[in-house]
Amino acid sequence: MKKKYLLTALFFAFFINLKSQTPVRDSLNLNNINASINSDGFLFTNTSNMTPRFEVPKGSGKNTFFAANLWIGAKDLNDSLHLAAMRYGQVGKDFWPGPVSNVYDSAYDAQWNKIWKISKSEIDYHLSNCWTPGYIPSQNLIDWPGNGNPSLGQAKLMAPFFDFNNDSIYDPFAGDYPIIKGDQALFFIFNDDRNLHTESGGLKLGIELHGMAYEFDCPQDSAFWNTLFINYKIFNRSTNLYESVIVGVFTDFDIGYPSDDYVACDVKRSSFYGYNGRQKDGNGEPEAYDYFAPAQSVTFLGGPNMDSDGIDNAVGGCDVSINGSNFGNGDIDDERFGLRKFVYFNNGGDFATSDPEIASHYFGFLNGTWKDGAQMQWGGNGHPSSGSCGPDCNFMFPGQIDSCFWNTGGLAPNCDTVWTEVTANNPPGDRRGLGSSGPFSLQPGASNEFDLAFVFARNYSDSSNLASVVVMQERIDSISKAFTNDITPCGGSFSAVNEINQIPLQVNVFPNPSTGIFTIQQNNSNSQKYSLSVWNIQGQLMLSEKVEFEKTIQLDINKFANGIYFLSLQNEKEQIVKKLVIQH
């Protein structure tokens, strides 16, 4: 554990208790990564004692991150800066658990200071049994936060779910179920609206963030087995129209032993990453990886959606299409940014390149400018005072300059065309960095989203400190291709793994509405045996019987009261559900 945070951890816990309930945490641990997430959005840290929790390999006691957090900044129509950002929480908070609400009290905390963990297997079991008489959904399905309370100023729809009867109310007893990504997922909601921003000092944005972190159970594919994914959705719950919105991911890399690391970025792969600065990690400490040290990326699989311009922007130019997505695919206005800036800064040292202190510093880093207003420049440590040679640039430590000089605004570097921490003559140390994406606009009530992959790689055959970077790049390529094609090597998709293909309609019910006498007609020419069930809208079983018919059968339920009912026909292979309406 980093000694510099031992004392601040106590202050952090005390401060949180003054303001609200201490955030809770839970972990993803289905694949080779065991990572914690806190209900206020704080990533990869046990905030109760400020220890790292991005353990990989799982069970090893070794981690590649100390902490990670989101930064979001924007200008309103009056050019006022609104910003929410967190680093370690030692000076305050900008984010709190739960949705934007008119009321923040103990009842609110009891409902929303949570992380919701669920697996694809739980949902699959629910789908197979939800119409079985006597079936009770698991507590995880019952607790899924599908709805907020509009009377308290909360949005009606929260966590994504399949709405069986299209009533916009989550009810697993009525056939609804969570829609998740991956084979195991954590869902969390947090906001910047609850209180004053005491970390950054920025004005509130009034935003609500929905995070879904997930892993795949795919041990036969080393890339997926060693990657954690997060999808973020940003909702503007304020009345402000925001322009120049930038989102960023702040990370404190600790590749095992924390004091011998380097950072870099890979512009084409839309990634920034940490790796060991020496061949051997650490000096025998329990947390050190020793030889064959790994590399760890933060990859923008799909950055925020770009503002609409009414065209399908072309791919192949010296522009954001270099690492963005959905360019030249034939669809209009579905383009997404990739990584747009990467900056590394220090804990202490020169004022201009040290940790941010006020909101304008945070926003400057998001936009690639230093605390003194200077633009980041090529070479050295990116600032005129630390050996930069120019011109202005967007990405620090990219290695070889891109072929069209996109990083440097179309201008060739004024010094070496390779820029790394080695060429900057930096000694390895404790590293933190910020990757950002945007800008985009956000209307009141509007939303945007972005997708991240945290890719771990370790080369066990080559102990060079760069060997694991090559493996990491190969894994990023594999994962990016799968994300673009919306398919995983173990089956299913990124977009919604558990959104199963619905059974093709094989029956017609008529007349519908009726007085309670319905004709059921199946399309198969062969006789079929079914378990027939009728449920009311409250999920109560009203009728259950076995039937067999070739083409048509009559269902007489005219004694039932007026209302909506659901007919289920199920055999060993399939289930068909139809809505019935009785009107006497």
C-alpha positions in Angstrom: 0.0 0.0 0.0 1.2 3.5 -0.7 2.4 5.1 2.5 1.4 8.5 1.3 -2.3 7.6 1.6 -2.2 5.9 5.0 -3.2 9.1 6.9 -5.5 10.5 4.3 -7.5 7.3 4.3 -8.7 8.0 7.8 -9.7 11.5 6.8 -11.4 10.2 3.7 -13.6 7.8 5.7 -14.4 10.5 8.3 -15.3 13.0 5.6 -17.6 10.6 3.8 -19.5 9.7 7.0 -20.1 13.4 7.6 -21.7 13.9 4.2 -23.5 10.7 3.5 -23.3 7.0 3.9 -19.9 5.4 3.2 -20.0 4.1 -0.4 -20.3 0.3 -0.6 -18.3 -1.8 -3.0 -18.5 -5.1 -4.8 -16.2 -7.0 -7.1 -16.1 -8.7 -10.5 -14.2 -11.9 -10.3 -15.4 -14.3 -13.0 -12.3 -14.3 -15.2 -8.6 -13.7 -14.3 -9.2 -10.3 -12.8 -10.6 -9.6 -9.4 -11.6 -5.9 -9.3 -13.6 -3.7 -6.9 -15.9 -0.9 -7.8 -17.5 1.5 -5.3 -21.0 2.8 -5.4 -19.8 6.4 -6.0 -18.0 5.3 -9.1 -14.5 5.1 -7.5 -12.7 2.3 -9.4 -10.2 -0.4 -8.3 -9.6 0.7 -4.7 -10.9 -0.5 -1.4 -11.7 3.0 -0.2 -12.2 1.9 3.5 -8.4 1.5 3.8 -7.1 2.9 0.5 -5.6 -0.3 -0.9 -5.6 -1.3 -4.5 -8.1 -3.8 -5.8 -7.4 -4.7 -9.5 -5.9 -8.0 -8.7 -4.5 -10.0 -11.6 -4.0 -12.9 -11.8 -6.9 -13.4 -9.4 -5.7 -14.6 -6.0 -2.1 -13.5 -6.6 -2.2 -10.4 -4.3 -0.7 -8.3 -7.2 -2.4 -5.4 -8.8 -1.9 -3.1 -11.8 -4.0 -0.1 -10.7 -4.0 1.8 -7.5 -7.1 3.8 -8.4 -9.1 5.1 -11.3 -11.9 7.7 -11.6 -13.9 9.7 -14.1 -13.5 13.4 -14.9 -16.2 15.3 -16.8 -16.1 19.0 -17.7 -18.2 21.2 -19.9 -19.2 24.8 -20.6 -22.7 26.2 -20.5 -24.2 28.8 -22.8 -22.8 31.5 -20.5 -19.3 30.0 -20.9 -19.3 29.0 -17.2 -17.2 25.9 -16.5 -19.0 23.0 -14.8 -16.8 20.1 -13.7 -16.8 16.9 -11.7 -13.7 14.9 -11.1 -12.2 12.6 -8.5 -8.7 11.4 -7.9 -8.3 9.8 -4.4 -10.9 11.6 -2.4 -8.4 12.9 0.1 -9.5 16.5 -0.3 -13.2 16.0 -0.9 -15.8 14.6 -3.2 -17.5 15.4 -6.5 -19.5 12.2 -7.0 -22.1 10.4 -4.7 -23.9 7.1 -5.0 -27.4 7.1 -6.6 -29.4 9.1 -9.2 -30.1 12.8 -9.3 -33.0 13.5 -6.9 -34.9 16.3 -5.2 -34.4 14.6 -1.9 -31.1 13.1 -0.5 -31.7 11.6 2.9 -31.3 8.3 4.8 -34.1 6.6 2.9 -32.5 7.6 -0.4 -29.1 6.2 0.8 -30.8 2.9 1.9 -32.2 2.5 -1.6 -29.4 3.8 -3.8 -26.1 3.4 -2.0 -25.6 0.0 -3.6 -24.0 -2.0 -6.3 -26.1 -4.5 -8.1 -24.3 -7.7 -9.1 -25.9 -10.3 -11.3 -24.8 -13.1 -13.7 -26.1 -14.2 -17.1 -26.7 -17.7 -15.6 -29.1 -16.2 -13.1 -31.0 -14.4 -15.8 -31.1 -17.5 -18.1 -32.5 -19.5 -15.2 -35.2 -16.9 -14.7 -36.1 -17.0 -18.4 -36.4 -20.7 -18.3 -38.6 -20.8 -15.2 -40.5 -17.5 -14.9 -43.8 -19.0 -16.1 -43.5 -22.2 -13.9 -46.1 -22.3 -11.2 -44.6 -21.5 -7.8 -41.4 -20.0 -9.2 -39.9 -17.1 -7.2 -37.2 -15.0 -8.9 -33.8 -14.7 -7.1 -33.2 -11.7 -4.8 -30.8 -10.3 -7.3 -33.5 -10.1 -9.9 -36.1 -8.7 -7.5 -33.7 -6.0 -6.4 -32.7 -4.9 -9.9 -33.1 -1.0 -9.9 -35.3 -0.7 -13.0 -37.2 2.3 -11.8 -36.7 5.6 -9.9 -39.3 7.6 -8.2 -40.5 10.6 -10.4 -42.3 12.1 -7.4 -38.9 12.7 -5.8 -37.4 14.2 -9.0 -35.8 10.9 -10.1 -36.0 9.5 -13.6 -38.5 6.8 -14.1 -36.2 4.4 -15.9 -32.9 3.4 -14.4 -31.2 0.1 -14.9 -31.9 -1.5 -18.3 -34.5 -4.3 -18.4 -36.6 -6.3 -20.9 -40.1 -5.0 -20.4 -42.3 -8.0 -21.1 -45.7 -6.1 -21.0 -44.4 -2.7 -22.1 -45.6 -0.9 -19.0 -42.3 0.8 -18.2 -42.3 -0.8 -14.7 -39.7 -3.4 -13.8 -41.4 -6.5 -12.4 -39.6 -9.9 -12.7 -42.8 -11.6 -11.5 -44.4 -10.4 -14.8 -41.7 -11.7 -17.0 -39.3 -8.7 -16.9 -35.6 -9.3 -16.6 -32.3 -7.3 -16.4 -30.4 -6.6 -19.6 -26.7 -6.9 -18.9 -23.5 -7.1 -20.7 -21.0 -10.0 -20.2 -21.4 -13.1 -18.1 -21.1 -11.3 -14.8 -21.9 -7.6 -14.3 -21.9 -4.9 -11.7 -24.4 -2.0 -12.2 -23.9 1.2 -10.3 -25.4 4.7 -10.4 -23.7 7.9 -9.2 -24.2 11.6 -9.6 -22.5 15.0 -9.2 -25.6 16.8 -8.0 -25.9 15.9 -4.3 -23.5 18.5 -2.8 -20.8 21.0 -3.5 -17.8 19.8 -5.3 -15.0 19.7 -2.7 -12.5 17.7 -4.8 -12.3 20.0 -7.9 -14.2 23.1 -6.7 -16.1 22.9 -10.0 -19.8 23.9 -10.5 -22.3 21.1 -10.6 -23.2 19.6 -13.9 -26.4 18.0 -12.6 -25.4 14.7 -14.3 -26.3 11.1 -13.5 -24.0 8.3 -14.6 -24.9 4.7 -15.1 -22.0 2.3 -15.1 -22.0 -1.4 -16.1 -18.8 -3.2 -15.4 -18.6 -6.7 -16.8 -16.5 -9.7 -17.5 -16.8 -12.7 -19.8 -16.4 -16.3 -18.8 -14.2 -17.2 -21.8 -11.0 -19.0 -20.5 -10.1 -20.3 -24.0 -9.5 -16.7 -25.2 -6.6 -15.1 -23.4 -7.7 -11.6 -24.4 -11.2 -11.8 -22.9 -10.0 -13.8 -19.9 -7.7 -10.9 -19.0 -10.0 -7.9 -19.7 -12.6 -6.0 -17.6 -15.1 -3.9 -19.5 -17.1 -0.8 -18.4 -20.0 0.9 -20.2 -20.9 4.4 -19.0 -24.0 6.3 -19.8 -24.1 10.0 -19.0 -27.5 11.6 -18.4 -27.9 15.4 -18.3 -30.6 15.9 -15.6 -30.1 19.6 -15.4 -31.7 22.4 -17.4 -28.3 23.5 -18.9 -27.3 23.0 -22.4 -23.6 21.9 -22.3 -21.1 22.4 -25.0 -17.5 21.2 -25.3 -18.2 18.3 -23.0 -15.0 16.2 -22.3 -14.9 12.9 -20.5 -11.7 11.5 -19.1 -10.4 8.5 -17.2 -7.8 9.4 -14.5 -5.6 6.4 -13.5 -2.9 5.7 -11.0 -1.0 2.8 -12.5 0.7 0.5 -10.0 2.2 -2.3 -12.0 2.9 -4.4 -8.9 5.5 -2.5 -7.1 4.4 1.2 -7.5 7.7 3.0 -7.8 9.3 1.7 -11.0 6.7 2.3 -13.8 6.4 4.1 -17.1 3.3 5.3 -19.0 2.6 5.6 -22.7 -0.2 5.8 -25.2 -1.1 4.0 -28.4 -2.9 6.5 -30.6 -4.1 4.1 -33.3 -5.4 1.6 -30.7 -7.2 4.4 -28.7 -5.3 3.4 -25.6 -3.0 4.6 -22.9 -1.2 2.2 -20.6 1.3 1.5 -17.8 4.3 -0.8 -18.0 7.3 -1.6 -15.9 10.3 0.8 -16.4 12.8 -1.9 -15.6 13.2 -5.6 -16.6 12.4 -6.7 -13.0 9.4 -5.3 -11.1 10.2 -4.4 -7.5 12.8 -5.8 -5.2 11.1 -8.9 -3.9 8.1 -7.2 -2.3 4.9 -9.3 -2.1 3.0 -7.0 -4.5 5.8 -7.1 -7.1 5.5 -9.1 -10.3 9.3 -9.7 -10.3 10.5 -10.7 -13.8 8.1 -10.9 -16.8 6.3 -7.8 -15.6 2.9 -7.1 -17.2 1.4 -4.2 -19.1 -2.0 -2.7 -18.4 -4.1 -0.6 -20.8 -7.1 1.7 -20.6 -8.7 1.4 -24.0 -11.6 3.5 -25.4 -13.4 0.8 -27.4 -16.0 3.3 -28.3 -15.8 6.9 -27.1 -18.7 9.3 -26.8 -21.0 9.7 -29.8 -20.0 12.7 -31.9 -22.5 15.5 -32.5 -24.8 15.0 -35.5 -23.8 16.5 -38.8 -26.2 14.7 -41.1 -23.6 12.7 -43.0 -21.7 9.4 -42.8 -18.2 10.8 -42.1 -15.5 9.1 -44.2 -12.8 6.8 -42.8 -9.1 7.1 -43.7 -8.4 10.8 -43.3 -5.9 12.4 -41.0 -8.6 13.1 -38.4 -10.6 11.5 -35.6 -11.4 8.5 -37.8 -7.8 7.3 -37.1 -8.9 5.8 -33.8 -12.7 6.6 -33.7 -15.3 4.1 -34.8 -18.3 3.8 -37.2 -16.7 6.0 -39.9 -17.6 5.2 -43.5 -19.9 2.4 -42.5 -23.0 3.6 -44.5 -24.8 4.8 -41.4 -25.4 8.5 -40.8 -24.5 10.1 -37.4 -23.3 7.0 -35.6 -19.6 8.1 -35.4 -17.9 7.8 -32.0 -14.7 9.4 -30.8 -11.7 7.4 -29.7 -9.0 8.6 -27.4 -8.4 12.3 -28.1 -5.8 13.4 -25.4 -3.4 11.7 -23.1 -1.4 13.6 -20.5 0.8 12.4 -17.6 1.4 14.6 -14.6 3.3 14.4 -11.4 2.6 14.3 -7.7 4.6 17.4 -6.8 7.4 18.9 -8.8 7.0 21.9 -11.1 3.7 23.8 -10.6 2.6 23.6 -14.3 2.8 19.8 -14.5 1.8 18.8 -11.0 -1.6 17.6 -9.7 -4.6 19.9 -10.5 -5.9 22.0 -7.7 -8.9 23.9 -9.1 -11.6 23.2 -11.7 -9.8 25.1 -14.5 -6.7 22.9 -14.0 -8.8 19.7 -14.3 -10.5 21.0 -17.4 -7.1 22.1 -18.8 -5.7 18.5 -18.4 -8.9 17.1 -20.1 -8.1 19.4 -23.1 -4.3 18.8 -23.2 -3.2 22.1 -21.5 -1.0 22.5 -18.4 -1.9 24.4 -15.2 -0.1 27.6 -16.5 -2.2 27.5 -19.7 0.6 26.2 -21.9 -0.4 23.7 -24.6 1.1 20.2 -24.3 4.1 20.0 -26.6 6.0 17.2 -28.3 9.2 15.9 -26.5 10.6 15.9 -23.0 7.8 15.9 -20.5 5.5 17.9 -22.7 6.1 21.3 -21.3 8.6 24.0 -22.4 10.2 23.9 -19.0 10.8 20.2 -19.2 12.6 19.7 -22.5 9.8 19.8 -25.0 10.7 20.8 -28.6 7.3 21.2 -30.2 5.0 21.6 -31.9 1.8 21.5 -29.8 0.5 17.9 -29.5 -2.4 15.9 -28.2 -0.8 12.7 -26.9 2.2 12.2 -24.6 4.6 9.4 -25.1 3.0 7.8 -28.2 6.2 6.1 -29.4 6.6 6.6 -33.1 4.8 9.7 -34.5 1.8 8.8 -36.7 2.4 8.9 -40.4 0.2 12.0 -41.1 1.3 13.9 -37.9 -2.3 13.9 -36.6 -0.9 14.1 -33.0 0.9 17.3 -33.8 -1.7 19.1 -36.0 -0.1 18.1 -39.3 3.4 19.4 -38.4 6.4 17.2 -38.1 8.1 17.1 -34.7 11.0 19.5 -34.2 13.1 16.8 -32.7 13.1 13.0 -32.6 10.1 11.3 -34.2 10.0 8.8 -31.4 8.8 10.0 -28.0 8.7 7.8 -24.9 9.7 8.1 -21.2 13.0 6.6 -22.2 13.7 9.4 -24.8 12.7 11.9 -22.2 15.3 10.4 -19.8 12.8 9.9 -17.1 13.6 7.5 -14.2 10.9 4.9 -13.6 8.5 5.9 -10.8 4.9 6.2 -9.6 2.8 7.1 -12.5 -0.6 8.6 -13.1 -2.2 9.7 -16.3 -5.4 11.0 -17.9 -7.0 9.9 -21.2 -9.9 11.9 -22.5 -12.4 12.0 -25.3 -14.7 14.5 -26.9 -15.8 17.3 -27.3 -19.6 16.9 -27.7 -22.7 18.7 -26.7 -25.3 17.5 -24.2 -28.9 18.9 -24.2 -31.1 19.0 -21.1 -32.5 15.5 -20.7 -30.1 14.0 -23.3 -27.5 11.3 -22.8 -24.3 9.9 -24.3 -22.2 6.8 -23.6 -18.8 5.4 -24.0 -17.1 2.0 -23.6 -13.8 1.1 -21.9 -11.7 -2.0 -21.8 -9.0 -2.6 -19.2 -6.7 -5.0 -20.9 -4.0 -6.9 -19.0 -1.1 -8.7 -20.6 2.0 -10.6 -19.5 4.6 -12.2 -21.7 6.0 -15.3 -19.9 8.6 -16.1 -22.5 10.4 -12.8 -22.8 11.4 -10.8 -19.7 12.0 -7.6 -21.5 9.9 -4.8 -20.0 8.4 -4.1 -23.5 7.5 -7.7 -24.3 4.2 -7.6 -22.4 3.3 -4.4 -24.3 3.4 -6.3 -27.6 1.0 -9.0 -26.1 -1.2 -6.2 -24.8 -1.4 -4.6 -28.3 -2.4 -8.0 -29.8 -5.1 -8.4 -27.2 -6.4 -4.9 -27.8 -6.7 -5.6 -31.5 -8.6 -8.8 -30.9 -11.0 -7.2 -28.5 -11.6 -4.1 -30.6 -12.4 -6.3 -33.6 -14.9 -8.3 -31.5 -16.5 -5.1 -30.2 -16.8 -3.7 -33.7 -18.4 -6.9 -35.0 -20.5 -7.3 -31.9 -19.5 -10.9 -31.3 -17.4 -12.6 -28.7 -15.2 -15.7 -29.2 -17.3 -17.7 -26.8 -20.6 -16.8 -28.4 -23.0 -13.9 -27.8 -22.5 -10.2 -28.2 -21.2 -7.1 -26.6 -24.4 -5.2 -27.0 -26.5 -7.3 -24.7 -25.3 -10.9 -24.0 -28.4 -12.0 -22.2 -30.9 -10.5 -24.6 -31.8 -13.9 -26.0 -33.3 -14.4 -29.4 -37.1 -14.5 -29.0 -38.8 -17.6 -30.2 -40.4 -17.0 -33.6 -44.1 -16.4 -33.4 -45.9 -19.7 -34.1 -49.4 -19.0 -32.9 -52.2 -16.5 -33.6 -54.9 -15.7 -31.0 -58.2 -14.3 -32.2 -60.4 -12.5 -31.7 -58.3 -10.4 -29.3 -59.8 -8.5 -27.5 -62.7 -10.8 -26.9 -65.3 -11.5 -24.2 -63.1 -14.3 -23.0 -63.4 -17.0 -25.7 -60.3 -17.1 -27.9 -59.2 -19.3 -30.8 -55.6 -20.3 -30.7 -54.1 -21.2 -34.1 -50.6 -22.7 -34.5 -48.7 -22.6 -37.8 -47.1 -26.0 -37.5 -48.9 -28.8 -39.5 -48.0 -31.4 -36.9 -49.8 -32.0 -33.6 -48.1 -30.3 -30.7 -48.2 -30.8 -27.0 -48.1 -27.8 -24.7 -48.3 -26.7 -21.1 -50.9 -24.0 -21.3 -51.0 -21.3 -18.6 -52.8 -18.0 -18.2 -51.5 -15.3 -15.9 -53.0 -12.0 -14.8 -51.1 -8.7 -15.0 -50.1 -9.1 -11.3 -48.3 -12.3 -12.1 -50.9 -14.6 -10.5 -51.5 -18.0 -12.2 -55.1 -18.2 -13.3 -55.2 -21.4 -15.3 -52.8 -24.3 -16.0 -53.4 -27.4 -18.1 -51.9 -29.7 -20.7 -53.2 -29.4 -24.2 -52.5 -31.0 -27.6 -53.7 -29.7 -30.9 -52.9 -29.8 -34.6 -54.1 -26.4 -35.9 -56.6 -24.7 -33.6 -58.0 -25.0 -30.1 -60.5 -22.9 -28.2 -59.7 -21.3 -24.9 -62.7 -20.4 -22.8 -61.9 -18.0 -19.9 -65.0 -15.8 -20.2 -65.5 -16.0 -16.4 -62.4 -13.9 -15.9 -62.8 -10.2 -15.2 -62.1 -7.5 -17.7 -58.4 -6.8 -18.1 -55.1 -7.9 -19.5 -53.8 -11.5 -19.2 -50.9 -13.5 -20.6 -51.1 -16.8 -22.3 -48.1 -19.1 -22.2 -47.7 -22.2 -24.4 -44.6 -24.1 -23.5 -43.0 -27.5 -24.5 -39.6 -29.0 -24.2 -38.1 -26.8 -26.9 -39.9 -23.5 -26.8 -42.2 -21.0 -25.1 -44.6 -18.7 -26.7 -46.3 -15.9 -24.8 -49.2 -13.8 -26.1 -51.2 -11.0 -24.5 -54.9 -11.5 -24.1 -57.5 -8.7 -23.5 -60.9 -9.5 -22.1 -63.7 -6.9 -22.6 -67.2 -8.1 -21.6 
